């Protein structure tokens, strides 16, 4: 797992995130739709509307877009 996190952080580092939200969906009831191991790493930014809140709050408002 440390290798997966390091790889994800290296891919997201050009965006200069202030933090990350990390999540696993396990089983259909847990939200897993692709039945293999995968890790969700979401770059988070201090200026986003849901900064400091968990992933469940991100889906309650309009998505925050980031430039490519």
Buried (B, 14 or more C-beta within 10 A) or exposed (E): EEEEEEEBEEEBEEEEBEEBBEEEBEEEEEEBEEEEEEEEBBBBBEEBEBEEEEEEEBEEEEEEEEEE
